[in-house]
Amino acid sequence: MDRDAERLLSGTAWREWCDRLKAAGDRILESDFPDDERTRTEGYRALTRLLGYATRLEIEAGDPAYPDFVRYEEPHSQWGGPNPDNTYLRAVIDPKQTYRIWADVDGLFQAIFCQHEGDMQLEQYGVYHERDLDSFEIDEDGFLELILSPDEHEGNWIPTHPDARLFTIRIYLSDWENHTSPTFHIERVGAEGEAPPPQSATDLARGLDRVIHWVEKSSTYWNRYAQDGYEKATPNVPSPARPWPGGADNIAYGRCFWDLEEDEALLLTCEVPLAQYWNFTIHTMTWLESGDFGRRQTSLSGDQVHLDEDGLVRLVLSARDPGTPNWIDTEGRPRGLLAYRWVWAETMPTPVARRMKVDEIREALPGDHPVVAPEERRERLSLRREALKNRYG
């Protein structure tokens, strides 16, 4: 019996795991974390979300011989600034093995397929062999099949990278009501129809170690990341979009840290990027979540925004509803991060922001800019929630 098996069967691995989880909760009480009620409450909630995701990936789906796609960055499982227009899938892989991946992609708008070394918070930045949906042949019935392997295959093939541990799919839904989020399947070639052997004590002990290590790193990294970004930025001034380490090659990220009073707003004016996909979304400080994006309009995609007659996008970022179609709800947060993504882009415009009182917004907009009454807002939010429920079930 090896040491890890002994650790588990004696209860040592479990006790160590529980002790480290307790320490992770104590860590957010330290002085480098905000101590207001809302942020601390969201911090303990974030720990449960991080734990739930990591447990699913590392314990339930952590065997690369019998992989399964785990959905993450859902409304109740957020970290690292997720995009509300994405459905995120990842599976643990062994780059020496061969895998078959398939789905009915009829109605799928676009997707990015890539391999990852790990995650930014683990200082594992490698992103390999990125492809988009247009890279593959899809049959006349909308069926997609691809092979992921170290050796070349005919048809839709992605070579594995020797440093990759995760295969990730980002599904894009710019139009929430009409774009689909298909079910993807993955299977190791040669294991078709096989059931995995019972999980060993060694594997479970190591899985518990990976889970708590990921939670420890994730629960501190994003607080530091957001605070460092805020300190280096000029609040309420958008920055140019660019690729970021650990992100997909075809995604350019721009950001604007806001600092606003409850009665203030940012009016952002932007040219439409020449891009296949683009959006705006908020991220919270400390935990870098994307807010309650199913019940609040905390994001807008290129298919969801209103364009004025001059072809420009005008968004209002504020806590109070300004009665405009392109309102981005800060959820009452005095500080936060507004991110914008230009994906598969030929142009990357930088928005221009003006800080003003919410009551002054209407005077600063074109005369024909629509008014959204409270009843219409509630109807829009109801449809938004329904579309998200249809996506995630």
Secondary structure, DSSP 8 states (H G I E B T S, - for coil): --HHHHHHHTTHHHHHHHHHHHHHHHHTTSTTS--SHHHHHHHHHHHHHHHHHHHIIIIIS--TTS---EEESBTTB--S---TTEEEEEEE--TTS-EEEEEE-TT--EEEEEEESS-GGGT---EEEEEEGGGS---TTSEEEEEEESS--SSSEEE--TT--EEEEEEE-SSTTTS-----EEEETT-TT-------HHHHHHHHHHHHHHHHHHHHHHHHHHHHHHHHS-TT-----B--TTS-TTEEEEEEEEE--TTEEEEEEE---SEEEEEEEEE-TTT-----TTTS--EEETTTS-B-TTS-EEEEEESS--S-TTEEE-TT-SEEEEEEEEEEES-----EEEEEEGGGHHHHS-TT-----HHHHHHHHHHHHHHHHHHH-
